[in-house]
Structures are given as structure tokens and as C-alpha cells.
Amino acid sequence: MDRLALLLDLNAEQKSQVQTILDTERGKMQAALAQFKASGTPPTRDQMKATRQQLKTETETALSGVISPLQLQKFEALGLGLGGPGRFHHRRPPSEGAPPPNSSSQN
């Protein structure tokens, strides 16, 4: 959180509020995953994408009441919301010789 506060130039009050918002976001995602697990049916990609998008929108709305538009723009550019670095999924660079992720060998 200290690094984020430095990157976004957050004051102490903003830092505390942003931490609360991000903790809430994380908790909601964990609750959604638990709900999917409890249903006994794995979520589809579309369900997960919709869940992430909904939480991202909620988080951005909450953050917009705490930080400036410029700080929010920086936050988004840094990819620090849901699905960003160190969050709920990690993207690894393709290994050498591997096809790009969206390429298809079927023509």
C-alpha cells in the first residue's frame, strides 16, 4: 500500500480510504469465488469476466469519491484494479517459440 500511496501521491486519509476500498473489493471477489465453489459448478469464463467487470466498476465508483480523476487515471494505467499485477490472476509472457495466446492453429 505504501508503494501505491507513493505512485498516486495519496495523502494519509486517501491512503486509508483506498486501502479499505481495495480490501472490500478483495473480499467481494473471494465471496463470489466461494459462492461459485459452493454451487458445485465451476464458473464459466463469461461468469468470471462479468463478476470481475462488476467489481471493477464498483471499485472505480468508490475510488472516484476518494481520489482525484488524475489519481484514478494513474491507478487504472498501472493496472492495479481487479486482475491487475499481483491480484487475482497472473499472466505469464509466452515462452520462446510458443504461439501468441490468441493465435489458432486451426484454419
DOTORRO-930239 format. One record per atom (N, C-alpha, C): residue number from 1; x, y, z. Coordinates in Angstrom, 2 decimals. Example, Ala and Ser with C-alpha at 12.3 -4.5 7.8 and 13.67 -1.06 7.14 Angstrom:
<zamars>
{num = 1 | xx = 13.19 | yy = -5.69 | zz = 7.80}
{num = 1 | xx = 12.30 | yy = -4.50 | zz = 7.80}
{num = 1 | xx = 13.20 | yy = -3.30 | zz = 7.80}
{num = 2 | xx = 12.85 | yy = -2.25 | zz = 7.08}
{num = 2 | xx = 13.67 | yy = -1.06 | zz = 7.14}
{num = 2 | xx = 12.90 | yy = 0.03 | zz = 7.87}
</zamars>
This chain:
<zamars>
{num = 1 | xx = 0.82 | yy = -1.19 | zz = 0.00}
{num = 1 | xx = 0.00 | yy = 0.00 | zz = 0.00}
{num = 1 | xx = 0.87 | yy = 1.26 | zz = 0.00}
{num = 2 | xx = 2.03 | yy = 1.19 | zz = 0.63}
{num = 2 | xx = 2.92 | yy = 2.35 | zz = 0.65}
{num = 2 | xx = 3.38 | yy = 2.72 | zz = -0.75}
{num = 3 | xx = 3.67 | yy = 1.71 | zz = -1.55}
{num = 3 | xx = 4.10 | yy = 1.95 | zz = -2.94}
{num = 3 | xx = 2.96 | yy = 2.61 | zz = -3.72}
{num = 4 | xx = 1.74 | yy = 2.11 | zz = -3.56}
{num = 4 | xx = 0.59 | yy = 2.68 | zz = -4.24}
{num = 4 | xx = 0.38 | yy = 4.13 | zz = -3.80}
{num = 5 | xx = 0.50 | yy = 4.38 | zz = -2.51}
{num = 5 | xx = 0.34 | yy = 5.74 | zz = -1.99}
{num = 5 | xx = 1.37 | yy = 6.67 | zz = -2.61}
{num = 6 | xx = 2.58 | yy = 6.19 | zz = -2.78}
{num = 6 | xx = 3.64 | yy = 7.00 | zz = -3.38}
{num = 6 | xx = 3.36 | yy = 7.24 | zz = -4.86}
{num = 7 | xx = 2.98 | yy = 6.19 | zz = -5.59}
{num = 7 | xx = 2.72 | yy = 6.31 | zz = -7.02}
{num = 7 | xx = 1.55 | yy = 7.24 | zz = -7.32}
{num = 8 | xx = 0.54 | yy = 7.20 | zz = -6.46}
{num = 8 | xx = -0.66 | yy = 8.02 | zz = -6.69}
{num = 8 | xx = -0.63 | yy = 9.34 | zz = -5.94}
{num = 9 | xx = 0.43 | yy = 9.55 | zz = -5.15}
{num = 9 | xx = 0.55 | yy = 10.75 | zz = -4.34}
{num = 9 | xx = -0.67 | yy = 10.92 | zz = -3.43}
{num = 10 | xx = -0.96 | yy = 9.84 | zz = -2.67}
{num = 10 | xx = -2.11 | yy = 9.86 | zz = -1.76}
{num = 10 | xx = -1.72 | yy = 10.51 | zz = -0.44}
{num = 11 | xx = -2.66 | yy = 11.28 | zz = 0.12}
{num = 11 | xx = -2.42 | yy = 11.77 | zz = 1.48}
{num = 11 | xx = -2.83 | yy = 10.66 | zz = 2.45}
{num = 12 | xx = -2.63 | yy = 10.88 | zz = 3.74}
{num = 12 | xx = -2.88 | yy = 9.83 | zz = 4.73}
{num = 12 | xx = -4.35 | yy = 9.39 | zz = 4.74}
{num = 13 | xx = -5.26 | yy = 10.34 | zz = 4.62}
{num = 13 | xx = -6.68 | yy = 10.00 | zz = 4.63}
{num = 13 | xx = -7.05 | yy = 9.19 | zz = 3.39}
{num = 14 | xx = -6.56 | yy = 9.62 | zz = 2.23}
{num = 14 | xx = -6.83 | yy = 8.88 | zz = 0.99}
{num = 14 | xx = -6.25 | yy = 7.47 | zz = 1.07}
{num = 15 | xx = -5.06 | yy = 7.36 | zz = 1.60}
{num = 15 | xx = -4.41 | yy = 6.06 | zz = 1.71}
{num = 15 | xx = -5.27 | yy = 5.10 | zz = 2.52}
{num = 16 | xx = -5.79 | yy = 5.55 | zz = 3.63}
{num = 16 | xx = -6.64 | yy = 4.73 | zz = 4.48}
{num = 16 | xx = -7.93 | yy = 4.33 | zz = 3.76}
{num = 17 | xx = -8.54 | yy = 5.30 | zz = 3.08}
{num = 17 | xx = -9.80 | yy = 5.03 | zz = 2.38}
{num = 17 | xx = -9.59 | yy = 4.09 | zz = 1.19}
{num = 18 | xx = -8.52 | yy = 4.30 | zz = 0.45}
{num = 18 | xx = -8.22 | yy = 3.44 | zz = -0.69}
{num = 18 | xx = -7.95 | yy = 2.01 | zz = -0.20}
{num = 19 | xx = -7.22 | yy = 1.87 | zz = 0.90}
{num = 19 | xx = -6.96 | yy = 0.54 | zz = 1.46}
{num = 19 | xx = -8.27 | yy = -0.16 | zz = 1.81}
{num = 20 | xx = -9.19 | yy = 0.56 | zz = 2.41}
{num = 20 | xx = -10.50 | yy = -0.02 | zz = 2.77}
{num = 20 | xx = -11.26 | yy = -0.45 | zz = 1.52}
{num = 21 | xx = -11.25 | yy = 0.39 | zz = 0.49}
{num = 21 | xx = -11.94 | yy = 0.07 | zz = -0.76}
{num = 21 | xx = -11.34 | yy = -1.17 | zz = -1.40}
{num = 22 | xx = -10.02 | yy = -1.25 | zz = -1.46}
{num = 22 | xx = -9.37 | yy = -2.41 | zz = -2.08}
{num = 22 | xx = -9.58 | yy = -3.69 | zz = -1.26}
{num = 23 | xx = -9.60 | yy = -3.56 | zz = 0.06}
{num = 23 | xx = -9.89 | yy = -4.72 | zz = 0.91}
{num = 23 | xx = -11.31 | yy = -5.21 | zz = 0.68}
{num = 24 | xx = -12.24 | yy = -4.27 | zz = 0.52}
{num = 24 | xx = -13.64 | yy = -4.63 | zz = 0.24}
{num = 24 | xx = -13.73 | yy = -5.33 | zz = -1.10}
{num = 25 | xx = -13.04 | yy = -4.80 | zz = -2.10}
{num = 25 | xx = -13.01 | yy = -5.41 | zz = -3.43}
{num = 25 | xx = -12.51 | yy = -6.86 | zz = -3.34}
{num = 26 | xx = -11.43 | yy = -7.05 | zz = -2.62}
{num = 26 | xx = -10.84 | yy = -8.38 | zz = -2.47}
{num = 26 | xx = -11.82 | yy = -9.32 | zz = -1.77}
{num = 27 | xx = -12.47 | yy = -8.83 | zz = -0.74}
{num = 27 | xx = -13.45 | yy = -9.64 | zz = -0.01}
{num = 27 | xx = -14.63 | yy = -10.04 | zz = -0.87}
{num = 28 | xx = -15.10 | yy = -9.11 | zz = -1.69}
{num = 28 | xx = -16.23 | yy = -9.42 | zz = -2.58}
{num = 28 | xx = -15.84 | yy = -10.48 | zz = -3.61}
{num = 29 | xx = -14.62 | yy = -10.39 | zz = -4.12}
{num = 29 | xx = -14.16 | yy = -11.38 | zz = -5.09}
{num = 29 | xx = -14.04 | yy = -12.75 | zz = -4.44}
{num = 30 | xx = -13.48 | yy = -12.78 | zz = -3.24}
{num = 30 | xx = -13.37 | yy = -14.05 | zz = -2.52}
{num = 30 | xx = -14.75 | yy = -14.64 | zz = -2.23}
{num = 31 | xx = -15.71 | yy = -13.78 | zz = -1.88}
{num = 31 | xx = -17.07 | yy = -14.26 | zz = -1.63}
{num = 31 | xx = -17.70 | yy = -14.81 | zz = -2.90}
{num = 32 | xx = -17.47 | yy = -14.14 | zz = -4.02}
{num = 32 | xx = -18.01 | yy = -14.62 | zz = -5.30}
{num = 32 | xx = -17.40 | yy = -15.97 | zz = -5.66}
{num = 33 | xx = -16.10 | yy = -16.12 | zz = -5.45}
{num = 33 | xx = -15.45 | yy = -17.40 | zz = -5.73}
{num = 33 | xx = -15.97 | yy = -18.50 | zz = -4.82}
{num = 34 | xx = -16.19 | yy = -18.17 | zz = -3.55}
{num = 34 | xx = -16.74 | yy = -19.14 | zz = -2.61}
{num = 34 | xx = -18.15 | yy = -19.55 | zz = -3.01}
{num = 35 | xx = -18.92 | yy = -18.59 | zz = -3.50}
{num = 35 | xx = -20.29 | yy = -18.89 | zz = -3.94}
{num = 35 | xx = -20.27 | yy = -19.82 | zz = -5.14}
{num = 36 | xx = -19.38 | yy = -19.56 | zz = -6.08}
{num = 36 | xx = -19.25 | yy = -20.45 | zz = -7.24}
{num = 36 | xx = -18.85 | yy = -21.85 | zz = -6.78}
{num = 37 | xx = -17.91 | yy = -21.92 | zz = -5.86}
{num = 37 | xx = -17.44 | yy = -23.22 | zz = -5.36}
{num = 37 | xx = -18.56 | yy = -23.96 | zz = -4.64}
{num = 38 | xx = -19.35 | yy = -23.24 | zz = -3.84}
{num = 38 | xx = -20.44 | yy = -23.86 | zz = -3.09}
{num = 38 | xx = -21.54 | yy = -24.39 | zz = -4.01}
{num = 39 | xx = -21.66 | yy = -23.80 | zz = -5.19}
{num = 39 | xx = -22.71 | yy = -24.25 | zz = -6.12}
{num = 39 | xx = -22.37 | yy = -25.61 | zz = -6.71}
{num = 40 | xx = -21.09 | yy = -26.00 | zz = -6.62}
{num = 40 | xx = -20.68 | yy = -27.29 | zz = -7.16}
{num = 40 | xx = -20.40 | yy = -27.27 | zz = -8.64}
{num = 41 | xx = -20.64 | yy = -26.13 | zz = -9.27}
{num = 41 | xx = -20.39 | yy = -25.99 | zz = -10.70}
{num = 41 | xx = -19.34 | yy = -24.92 | zz = -10.91}
{num = 42 | xx = -18.26 | yy = -25.25 | zz = -11.60}
{num = 42 | xx = -17.25 | yy = -24.23 | zz = -11.83}
{num = 42 | xx = -17.82 | yy = -23.08 | zz = -12.67}
{num = 43 | xx = -17.40 | yy = -21.85 | zz = -12.38}
{num = 43 | xx = -17.90 | yy = -20.72 | zz = -13.16}
{num = 43 | xx = -17.33 | yy = -20.75 | zz = -14.58}
{num = 44 | xx = -18.11 | yy = -20.25 | zz = -15.50}
{num = 44 | xx = -17.63 | yy = -20.14 | zz = -16.87}
{num = 44 | xx = -16.74 | yy = -18.90 | zz = -16.98}
{num = 45 | xx = -16.01 | yy = -18.83 | zz = -18.05}
{num = 45 | xx = -15.18 | yy = -17.63 | zz = -18.28}
{num = 45 | xx = -16.06 | yy = -16.38 | zz = -18.32}
{num = 46 | xx = -17.21 | yy = -16.50 | zz = -18.96}
{num = 46 | xx = -18.11 | yy = -15.34 | zz = -19.07}
{num = 46 | xx = -18.62 | yy = -14.92 | zz = -17.69}
{num = 47 | xx = -18.93 | yy = -15.88 | zz = -16.83}
{num = 47 | xx = -19.38 | yy = -15.55 | zz = -15.48}
{num = 47 | xx = -18.28 | yy = -14.84 | zz = -14.70}
{num = 48 | xx = -17.06 | yy = -15.35 | zz = -14.81}
{num = 48 | xx = -15.94 | yy = -14.72 | zz = -14.10}
{num = 48 | xx = -15.66 | yy = -13.33 | zz = -14.66}
{num = 49 | xx = -15.73 | yy = -13.20 | zz = -15.97}
{num = 49 | xx = -15.50 | yy = -11.90 | zz = -16.59}
{num = 49 | xx = -16.55 | yy = -10.90 | zz = -16.12}
{num = 50 | xx = -17.81 | yy = -11.32 | zz = -16.08}
{num = 50 | xx = -18.88 | yy = -10.43 | zz = -15.63}
{num = 50 | xx = -18.71 | yy = -10.05 | zz = -14.17}
{num = 51 | xx = -18.29 | yy = -11.00 | zz = -13.35}
{num = 51 | xx = -18.06 | yy = -10.73 | zz = -11.92}
{num = 51 | xx = -16.93 | yy = -9.73 | zz = -11.76}
{num = 52 | xx = -15.83 | yy = -9.95 | zz = -12.46}
{num = 52 | xx = -14.70 | yy = -9.03 | zz = -12.39}
{num = 52 | xx = -15.09 | yy = -7.63 | zz = -12.87}
{num = 53 | xx = -15.85 | yy = -7.56 | zz = -13.97}
{num = 53 | xx = -16.25 | yy = -6.27 | zz = -14.50}
{num = 53 | xx = -17.15 | yy = -5.52 | zz = -13.52}
{num = 54 | xx = -18.08 | yy = -6.24 | zz = -12.90}
{num = 54 | xx = -18.98 | yy = -5.61 | zz = -11.93}
{num = 54 | xx = -18.18 | yy = -5.06 | zz = -10.74}
{num = 55 | xx = -17.27 | yy = -5.87 | zz = -10.23}
{num = 55 | xx = -16.46 | yy = -5.43 | zz = -9.09}
{num = 55 | xx = -15.54 | yy = -4.28 | zz = -9.48}
{num = 56 | xx = -15.00 | yy = -4.32 | zz = -10.69}
{num = 56 | xx = -14.14 | yy = -3.23 | zz = -11.17}
{num = 56 | xx = -14.93 | yy = -1.93 | zz = -11.22}
{num = 57 | xx = -16.14 | yy = -1.98 | zz = -11.74}
{num = 57 | xx = -16.99 | yy = -0.79 | zz = -11.82}
{num = 57 | xx = -17.31 | yy = -0.26 | zz = -10.43}
{num = 58 | xx = -17.67 | yy = -1.16 | zz = -9.52}
{num = 58 | xx = -17.97 | yy = -0.75 | zz = -8.15}
{num = 58 | xx = -16.75 | yy = -0.11 | zz = -7.48}
{num = 59 | xx = -15.60 | yy = -0.70 | zz = -7.70}
{num = 59 | xx = -14.37 | yy = -0.19 | zz = -7.10}
{num = 59 | xx = -14.01 | yy = 1.18 | zz = -7.66}
{num = 60 | xx = -14.10 | yy = 1.33 | zz = -8.98}
{num = 60 | xx = -13.80 | yy = 2.62 | zz = -9.59}
{num = 60 | xx = -14.76 | yy = 3.70 | zz = -9.11}
{num = 61 | xx = -16.02 | yy = 3.34 | zz = -8.94}
{num = 61 | xx = -17.00 | yy = 4.30 | zz = -8.43}
{num = 61 | xx = -16.64 | yy = 4.72 | zz = -7.01}
{num = 62 | xx = -16.29 | yy = 3.75 | zz = -6.18}
{num = 62 | xx = -15.91 | yy = 4.06 | zz = -4.79}
{num = 62 | xx = -14.64 | yy = 4.91 | zz = -4.76}
{num = 63 | xx = -13.66 | yy = 4.55 | zz = -5.58}
{num = 63 | xx = -12.41 | yy = 5.30 | zz = -5.61}
{num = 63 | xx = -12.62 | yy = 6.73 | zz = -6.11}
{num = 64 | xx = -13.54 | yy = 6.91 | zz = -7.04}
{num = 64 | xx = -13.75 | yy = 8.25 | zz = -7.61}
{num = 64 | xx = -14.27 | yy = 9.23 | zz = -6.56}
{num = 65 | xx = -14.82 | yy = 8.73 | zz = -5.48}
{num = 65 | xx = -15.26 | yy = 9.61 | zz = -4.39}
{num = 65 | xx = -14.15 | yy = 9.93 | zz = -3.41}
{num = 66 | xx = -12.99 | yy = 9.31 | zz = -3.60}
{num = 66 | xx = -11.88 | yy = 9.46 | zz = -2.64}
{num = 66 | xx = -10.66 | yy = 10.11 | zz = -3.28}
{num = 67 | xx = -10.37 | yy = 9.75 | zz = -4.52}
{num = 67 | xx = -9.17 | yy = 10.26 | zz = -5.18}
{num = 67 | xx = -9.57 | yy = 11.12 | zz = -6.38}
{num = 68 | xx = -8.64 | yy = 11.91 | zz = -6.84}
{num = 68 | xx = -8.89 | yy = 12.81 | zz = -7.96}
{num = 68 | xx = -9.00 | yy = 12.03 | zz = -9.27}
{num = 69 | xx = -9.60 | yy = 12.64 | zz = -10.29}
{num = 69 | xx = -9.65 | yy = 11.97 | zz = -11.60}
{num = 69 | xx = -8.26 | yy = 11.59 | zz = -12.12}
{num = 70 | xx = -7.27 | yy = 12.45 | zz = -11.89}
{num = 70 | xx = -5.91 | yy = 12.14 | zz = -12.33}
{num = 70 | xx = -5.34 | yy = 10.93 | zz = -11.57}
{num = 71 | xx = -5.58 | yy = 10.87 | zz = -10.27}
{num = 71 | xx = -5.12 | yy = 9.72 | zz = -9.48}
{num = 71 | xx = -5.82 | yy = 8.45 | zz = -9.93}
{num = 72 | xx = -7.11 | yy = 8.53 | zz = -10.24}
{num = 72 | xx = -7.86 | yy = 7.37 | zz = -10.72}
{num = 72 | xx = -7.31 | yy = 6.92 | zz = -12.07}
{num = 73 | xx = -6.99 | yy = 7.87 | zz = -12.92}
{num = 73 | xx = -6.42 | yy = 7.54 | zz = -14.22}
{num = 73 | xx = -5.08 | yy = 6.82 | zz = -14.05}
{num = 74 | xx = -4.26 | yy = 7.29 | zz = -13.14}
{num = 74 | xx = -2.98 | yy = 6.63 | zz = -12.85}
{num = 74 | xx = -3.21 | yy = 5.22 | zz = -12.32}
{num = 75 | xx = -4.17 | yy = 5.08 | zz = -11.40}
{num = 75 | xx = -4.50 | yy = 3.78 | zz = -10.82}
{num = 75 | xx = -4.84 | yy = 2.79 | zz = -11.93}
{num = 76 | xx = -5.70 | yy = 3.22 | zz = -12.85}
{num = 76 | xx = -6.12 | yy = 2.35 | zz = -13.95}
{num = 76 | xx = -4.96 | yy = 2.05 | zz = -14.88}
{num = 77 | xx = -4.14 | yy = 3.06 | zz = -15.17}
{num = 77 | xx = -3.00 | yy = 2.87 | zz = -16.06}
{num = 77 | xx = -1.97 | yy = 1.89 | zz = -15.48}
{num = 78 | xx = -1.86 | yy = 1.89 | zz = -14.17}
{num = 78 | xx = -0.92 | yy = 0.98 | zz = -13.51}
{num = 78 | xx = -1.46 | yy = -0.45 | zz = -13.44}
{num = 79 | xx = -2.73 | yy = -0.62 | zz = -13.79}
{num = 79 | xx = -3.33 | yy = -1.96 | zz = -13.77}
{num = 79 | xx = -3.47 | yy = -2.50 | zz = -12.36}
{num = 80 | xx = -3.81 | yy = -1.64 | zz = -11.42}
{num = 80 | xx = -3.84 | yy = -2.07 | zz = -10.03}
{num = 80 | xx = -5.22 | yy = -2.50 | zz = -9.55}
{num = 81 | xx = -6.20 | yy = -2.46 | zz = -10.40}
{num = 81 | xx = -7.52 | yy = -2.92 | zz = -10.01}
{num = 81 | xx = -7.63 | yy = -4.43 | zz = -10.13}
{num = 82 | xx = -8.83 | yy = -4.92 | zz = -10.15}
{num = 82 | xx = -9.05 | yy = -6.35 | zz = -10.28}
{num = 82 | xx = -8.34 | yy = -6.90 | zz = -11.50}
{num = 83 | xx = -7.66 | yy = -8.02 | zz = -11.30}
{num = 83 | xx = -6.97 | yy = -8.65 | zz = -12.40}
{num = 83 | xx = -5.64 | yy = -8.02 | zz = -12.73}
{num = 84 | xx = -5.27 | yy = -6.99 | zz = -12.02}
{num = 84 | xx = -4.00 | yy = -6.33 | zz = -12.27}
{num = 84 | xx = -2.87 | yy = -7.13 | zz = -11.67}
{num = 85 | xx = -1.66 | yy = -6.66 | zz = -11.83}
{num = 85 | xx = -0.50 | yy = -7.38 | zz = -11.31}
{num = 85 | xx = -0.62 | yy = -7.70 | zz = -9.83}
{num = 86 | xx = -0.35 | yy = -8.92 | zz = -9.48}
{num = 86 | xx = -0.37 | yy = -9.31 | zz = -8.08}
{num = 86 | xx = -1.76 | yy = -9.48 | zz = -7.51}
{num = 87 | xx = -2.76 | yy = -9.50 | zz = -8.35}
{num = 87 | xx = -4.12 | yy = -9.60 | zz = -7.84}
{num = 87 | xx = -4.65 | yy = -11.01 | zz = -8.07}
{num = 88 | xx = -5.78 | yy = -11.15 | zz = -8.73}
{num = 88 | xx = -6.47 | yy = -12.42 | zz = -8.79}
{num = 88 | xx = -6.01 | yy = -13.36 | zz = -9.89}
{num = 89 | xx = -5.27 | yy = -12.89 | zz = -10.85}
{num = 89 | xx = -4.70 | yy = -13.79 | zz = -11.83}
{num = 89 | xx = -3.38 | yy = -13.21 | zz = -12.33}
{num = 90 | xx = -2.56 | yy = -14.08 | zz = -12.83}
{num = 90 | xx = -1.24 | yy = -13.66 | zz = -13.31}
{num = 90 | xx = -1.10 | yy = -14.09 | zz = -14.75}
{num = 91 | xx = -0.59 | yy = -13.19 | zz = -15.55}
{num = 91 | xx = -0.31 | yy = -13.54 | zz = -16.94}
{num = 91 | xx = 1.19 | yy = -13.69 | zz = -17.09}
{num = 92 | xx = 1.59 | yy = -14.80 | zz = -17.63}
{num = 92 | xx = 3.00 | yy = -15.03 | zz = -17.87}
{num = 92 | xx = 3.29 | yy = -14.75 | zz = -19.32}
{num = 93 | xx = 4.46 | yy = -14.21 | zz = -19.59}
{num = 93 | xx = 4.81 | yy = -13.99 | zz = -21.00}
{num = 93 | xx = 4.96 | yy = -15.33 | zz = -21.70}
{num = 94 | xx = 4.59 | yy = -15.40 | zz = -22.98}
{num = 94 | xx = 4.73 | yy = -16.68 | zz = -23.68}
{num = 94 | xx = 6.18 | yy = -17.08 | zz = -23.76}
{num = 95 | xx = 6.42 | yy = -18.38 | zz = -23.67}
{num = 95 | xx = 7.79 | yy = -18.86 | zz = -23.78}
{num = 95 | xx = 8.24 | yy = -18.75 | zz = -25.23}
{num = 96 | xx = 9.54 | yy = -18.75 | zz = -25.43}
{num = 96 | xx = 10.07 | yy = -18.61 | zz = -26.79}
{num = 96 | xx = 9.56 | yy = -19.74 | zz = -27.66}
{num = 97 | xx = 9.14 | yy = -19.38 | zz = -28.87}
{num = 97 | xx = 8.67 | yy = -20.37 | zz = -29.80}
{num = 97 | xx = 7.21 | yy = -20.72 | zz = -29.63}
{num = 98 | xx = 6.60 | yy = -20.28 | zz = -28.55}
{num = 98 | xx = 5.18 | yy = -20.57 | zz = -28.34}
{num = 98 | xx = 4.34 | yy = -19.62 | zz = -29.16}
{num = 99 | xx = 3.21 | yy = -20.06 | zz = -29.67}
{num = 99 | xx = 2.35 | yy = -19.15 | zz = -30.45}
{num = 99 | xx = 1.75 | yy = -18.11 | zz = -29.51}
{num = 100 | xx = 1.40 | yy = -16.92 | zz = -30.04}
{num = 100 | xx = 0.75 | yy = -15.91 | zz = -29.22}
{num = 100 | xx = -0.55 | yy = -16.46 | zz = -28.65}
{num = 101 | xx = -1.00 | yy = -15.95 | zz = -27.50}
{num = 101 | xx = -2.16 | yy = -16.52 | zz = -26.81}
{num = 101 | xx = -3.43 | yy = -16.58 | zz = -27.63}
{num = 102 | xx = -3.65 | yy = -15.67 | zz = -28.56}
{num = 102 | xx = -4.90 | yy = -15.66 | zz = -29.32}
{num = 102 | xx = -4.76 | yy = -16.28 | zz = -30.71}
{num = 103 | xx = -3.63 | yy = -16.88 | zz = -31.00}
{num = 103 | xx = -3.47 | yy = -17.48 | zz = -32.30}
{num = 103 | xx = -4.12 | yy = -18.84 | zz = -32.31}
{num = 104 | xx = -4.52 | yy = -19.28 | zz = -33.48}
{num = 104 | xx = -5.18 | yy = -20.56 | zz = -33.61}
{num = 104 | xx = -4.47 | yy = -21.37 | zz = -34.68}
{num = 105 | xx = -4.24 | yy = -22.64 | zz = -34.40}
{num = 105 | xx = -3.56 | yy = -23.47 | zz = -35.38}
{num = 105 | xx = -4.57 | yy = -24.08 | zz = -36.34}
{num = 106 | xx = -5.87 | yy = -23.86 | zz = -36.10}
{num = 106 | xx = -6.89 | yy = -24.40 | zz = -37.00}
{num = 106 | xx = -7.25 | yy = -23.35 | zz = -38.02}
{num = 107 | xx = -7.17 | yy = -23.70 | zz = -39.29}
{num = 107 | xx = -7.55 | yy = -22.76 | zz = -40.37}
{num = 107 | xx = -8.54 | yy = -23.38 | zz = -41.27}
</zamars>
